[in-house]
Amino acid sequence: MTGLNRRGFLKLALGTTAASLSVAAVTGCGGSGGGAEGGGGGKTTLRYAWWGNTIRQQNYTKALQQFSSANGDIAIEPEFAEYSAFQERMTTQIAARDVPDIFWIASPQVLTYHKSKLYRKLDDVPTLNWGDYSKEDLETFKLGGELNTMPFAIFVPVIRYNETVAKADGVTLPAVGAGWNWNALSELLISYSKDNPGKRKGTPYAPDHDLTFEAWLRQRGEQLWTEDGQVGFTADGLGSWLDWWEKLRKAGAALSLSEQEGMGPDWAQVGKRVLLNFGNSNHIIDDAKMFPQDKFRLRPMPVDAGAVEGHKYLYFPRMAMYQRIDDSKVEAAGKVLDYNVNNPDMLKTVRLTMGAPTNPKVAEQAVAFASADEKEMLALVAGERTAQRKPRYEAPPGSSTWRTTMARVCEEIALGRTSVPDGSKKLVEEISAGIKRAQ
């Protein structure tokens, strides 16, 4: 059997040079490495890998310990890392065929891992219950027509505004509806930034935020990615988004790069200097804690009158069971997955920092123990979940660095080193080239 070459996988995962993966290397018989033991009447040991900050590490470790206490025949070996380090470690483990039995999937790698046949199918696991999900949910969860990953949360693009500051400054946001559009938002931010008691700006400079950019594209009939794994947006589509931000930046309605110390500002540093921010719905839970004296609220994306139908979308963080897991361990791993997605007790420990539960019944149950900020997030996601939605496609192999590239182009535009048309063209070309190299 041909082994999976580590350098070849790294090329595919990063999309920097041509790569050739050996499917046989990750689909052969046998279990994952690391000394984990199967059943056979003894204790089943499972490796579980995830990412996050120290608080998430502590919460998930505690929750997994609680699971093992309630299921004495299953032991869990946690494997934790910061987000970037997690992806680097996964690349090494994949090359060595030493992948954890259960692992979270970083969004840039969903289809890269799928292409390399890392996922075991899940719809035949007897201990994983799909009964609470609608047919529409299950179709949305599939990759390549198969239920081979488990979305364990939902988040959506939002505008998070400081209600305490807005009230103190006499600012009223337009009601959600016909008046809540992109032009109205830009005019509000420009007007506010010109004259407010705290000398705040309207927003950080954040044109590189991926979920809000995707919302902009979908309203205009474009996509982030196509079904066949290509760039789904045009240079003109990207340019219209960057032009919207240039209007804010030139009017002084967004923080300058120097004021926010570069792209990707630290919320703890800029949170008191702006009225609102663009982000993911789940971010309110951690970010609001940095300013406990203030009340933050969430808004769905502004929508222009000409927005196409079905532009709303849901983003799912996913987890998977390794394709090479021992057959004797599948039912135990299914119990762990089921605990993660179908049991509200886990959420009482880990909280909702990863988003609203995908299981609709668990989402309803979570309201009873959710914090005020968690309830704000749950309510907004519940509303978005009922909306008509066209399909959304995951990032293709070779595109994993696209967000870094976009941040660089946005910085060059803000510094006057390139124009919006040239920067837009350059970004589309660079992303397309990365995808082509990975094919």
N, C-alpha and C positions, 0 to 999 in steps of 0.2 A: 504494500500500500504506500502510495506516495505521501510523505509528510507535508503538512502545511508550512510553508516557508515564512518565517516571521517577518522578514523584510518585505516579502510580497504582500502580506496582509497589511503591513503598515502603509505601504503605498496606496492600497485600496482605501483604507480607512481615512487617510489624510488627503487623498485625491491629488497627490503631488506628481506622481509618475505612473506609468503603465504598470498594471499588476495582473498577475494570473493566479487565482486561487484554486487550490485543489479541493473539490467538493468532497472527495473521498476522505480527506483528512479530518473532517468534522462530522461525518455521517456514519462512520464505521461502528461496529458493535463494541460493547464495553461501556463502563461508566466513567464519570469524571474522576480526575485525579485528586490528590490531597489526602489520601488515606481514609476517606469517608467509607463507612461500612453500610451494607445493605441490610435487609431484614433478617430472614432466617431465624425468627423467634427471639432475636436480641433487639437491642436498641438501634434504630435507624438514625444515622447522622447525616445531616444535610448542610451544605455550604450555602450561605445566603449573602449576596453582595449588593451593596447600595452606596449612595453618595450623600453628601450634604455637609452641614456645619456640625459643630460639637454638640449642640442641643439636639439635633436630629439623631446623631449617633447615640446619644444617651437614651433618648425616647424609644428608638427602634430596638436597641439592645434590651431595654426593659420589657418592651412588648413581646419580643421573641422569647425572653425568659419566661414570661407569663404563659405563653403558648406551650412551651416545653413542660412547665409545671402541670398544666392541664392535660397534656398528652405525654405521659411518662415514657412512652416507647419511641419518642422522637426527640433527638438532640439537634441543636442548630449551632453551627460554627459561623459566627458573623465575620464578614470581610467588608470593611468600611474604608472609604477614602474621600477626599475632596473631589469635586466634579471632574476637573481636568486630570488629576492623578488617577481617578477611577478609570477613565477611558484609556490612559496609558497602560495601566495594569491589565485591563481586559485585553488589549492588543497583545501583550506578552503572554497572557494565559491562553489566548486562542491559538497563538503560534505553537505553544507547548502542549496543546490539547489538554489543558488543565483548568477548564472553565468551571466556575461554581455551579452547583445544581440549580440554584435559583438566582437570578440576577436582574437588576434594573437595567434599562436600555437608554443610554443617552440619546437624545433626539437626533443628532446628526448621524447616528450609527444604526438607526432602525432598519433601513433597507440594506445597508452594508452587511450587517449581520444576517439579514434574511437571505441575501445573495449567497453568503457563505454557509447557508444551511445550519445555522446555530440553534434554531428554535425547534423544540419538540411540539407536535400538535397537542392541543389541550382539550378538544371536544370529546375525547375518549377516556379522559381521566375521571374515574367514578367518584372521586372525593372532591371534585371541583364542581360546584353547583352553578348552572347558568339559568336557572328557572326564573329569576327575578328580572331578567333582561328581555326587552322586546326584540322582535325580529329585526327591526330597524337598527337597534343598538348593536346586535350581533353582526350585522352586515358592515356597520361602520368600524367595528373592531378588527375585521379581517385584514390580513396581508396576503396578497396573492390568492385570494379566495379561500384562505384557511384561517381557522381560529388557532393561531400559533403563538400569540402573545396575549397578555392579560392587561388591558388598560386598568389602572388602579386609581385614577383620579381624573378630574376634568378641570381645566382652567381656560379662560377666554380673555381676549384683550379688553382692557378697561381704561378709563380715565379715573384716577383716584384724586379727589380734591380735598383740601383741608376745609371742612365746614366751619370750624372755629374761626379760622382766619377770614373766610368769606363773609361770615356774619359780622365780624369786627370791622371789616373794611367796606361793608355795605354792598357786597357783590352778590348778584343773583344769577345763577346759571340758567340758560334757557331750559324750559321744560322739555323732557324727552318727548320727541314727536317731530313734527314738521320744522320746528324752530331749532332743533338740535342737529345742526349740520356743520360741515367743516368750515365754511366761511364764517358762520356765526361764532364758532369757537375761536378762530383766528382773530376776529375783530374784538372779541371780549378780552383775549390775552394781550393784544396790543394796547387797548384802552386801559386795561388794568395796570400794565407795566409803566405807563406814562405817569400815573398819579395814584399812589396808594400810600397809606401812612407808614407802612413798614419798609418802603422802598424795595419791595420784592419784585421779582420777575414773574412772568406768567408760568413758565415751565423750564425744566432743564432742556438742554439741546439734545434731543434723542431721536433723530431720524433713523438710527440704526436699530431701533427696537423692532424685533422681528415680527411679533404677533400683531402689532398695530399696523406695520407696513403691509402685512398679509391682509388685514381687514380692508385697508385702502384699496389694494389690488382687486380683491374679490368684489367690492362694490362697483368696480369699473369693468367687470367682465374678464379680468385676468386672474391668474393663479400664481402661487409661489412656485409650484412644481406641477408638471403634467403627469398624466397617468402612466406614460411610457418613460418617465424618468428624465425629463429635460427641464430646462428653465421655462417656467410658465408665464413669464412677464416680459414685456418689451422694454427697450430703453426709454421709450416715450412714457410708458406706465410708471417706471421708476422715476423718470424725470419730473412727472407731475407731483409725485410725493416729495421729492427733494425741493421743488419750487415752493411748495406749501411751507416747508420749513425755512427756506431762504427768506420768505416774506416775514416770518416771525423773527428770525435772527437779525435781519437788517433793520427791523423796527425796534430792536432792543427788547422784544417780548420773551426771548429765551436767554438763558444764561450763556455767556460767552465761554469758549474753551478755557480761557484763563480763569474765569470765575468758578468753573466747575472742575478745574484741574484736569482737562482732557476729556476724551470720550469715556462713556461709562462712569458717570459721577457717583461718588459715595453718598447714598441717601442720608446717612447720618450727618453729613456735612452740608448738604444742600436742601434738606427737607424744610428748614425754617425760612428758606430764601425764595420759595416759590409758592404759587397758589395751588398748582396741581401737577400731576405727573402721569406719564403714559406707562402702562405696565401690564402685568398679568393679574388676574383676579385674586390669586392666592397670595400675592405679595403683601396685601394689606395686613395680614396676620403678623408677620415679623416686622414690617416697616412701621406700622402704627405704634408698636411698643417703644420705638425710639423717641417718640414724642407723646408720652402718656397724658399730658395735659390737654392735648388737642383731639378733636373728633374728626375722623376721616370717613368719607363716603365714596361709593363707587358709582360710576356711570358707564353704560354701554357706549360703544363707539358712536360718534356722530354719523349721521346718514344723510347723504344728499338726495335730492328729489329723484334724480335719474339712476339711483342704485339698482343694479340688477337683482332679480328675485333669487333667493337662496344664497345670498352672500354671507350670512352668518355661518360660523363654524365653531367646533369644539376641538380643543387640543388635549390629547391624552398622553400623559407619561405612562410608559409601558414596562412590564416585567415579563420574564420568560423562564421556561424550564429548559435546561440544556438538552440538546438533541441526543447526546451520548450518555445521559443519566441511566444508571442501572434500572432495569425493569422492576427490580424488587423495591426500589425507592420511589417509584412514581406515585403510588397512592399517598405516601407520607408527604411528598412534595405538593401533591394536590391539596392536602389538608392545610399546608402552610399558605398556599396561594388563596385558598378559600377564606382563611382567617384574615388575610390582608384585604380582601375586596368585599367580602360578604358578612363580616362580623363587626358590628359597631363597637364592641369592646376594645378592639385594637385601636380604633380612632380615639377612644377616650384617653389612651396613653400617648399615642404619637401626635394627636391633634390633627389639624387640617392644613398644615403648611404646604402639603403637596397638592392641595386643591379639593374640590367637592367630590364626594364618592361617586363612582360610576354606577354603583348599584342604586337604583332609584329609591328602594325601600330604606336602605341604610342612610341615604341622603336625608330622607324625611326624619328618621330616628335621630340623626346627628343634631338636629335643631334643638333637641331637648337638653343637650349638654354643651352646645357650642357657646363660645364667647360672643360678645357683641360684634367684634370684627369678623369672626367666623360666620355669624348669622348674616352679616352684610354680604359676604362672599357667596354663601349658599343661596341666598335669595336671588342675587343677580344671575348666577349660573343656572338656577332653576328656570328663570325666565328665558335665558338664551337657549336652553335645551329644548324648549317647546317650539322654537322657530323653525321654519322651513330651511333646509340646508342642502346645498349641492355638495357632491363629494369633495373631500380634501385628500391630498396625496402627500406622503412622507418624502423627506429629502432623499434624493437618489445617491448611490455610491459616488464618491468623488466630489461631493459638495460640502463636506463636513466643515470646511474653513470659510464658508461663504459669509458668515456673520462677521468674522474678523476682517475680511476683505471689504465688506460694506462699511464697517466702522472706519477703516482707513480712507476710503473714498469720501465719506462724509466729512472727515477731518480735513482732507485736502481741499474740499469745496469751501469749508468754513475759513480756511487759512488763505483762500484766494489762489491756491496753487493749480486748480483746475476749475472748469466750468461745470454746470449741471449737465448739459448735453454730453460733454466729453467724459465726465465721470460716470454717467449712466451707461454710456456705451462701453466703457472700460470694464465696469463691474459685470455686465452681462457677458462680455467676451471672456473674462477671467473665470467666471463660474462655469460657463459652457465648456471651456477648455479642460477644467478639472474633471468634469463629468465624462468627457470624451476620453481622457487618459485612463479613467477607471474602467472603461468598457472592454 
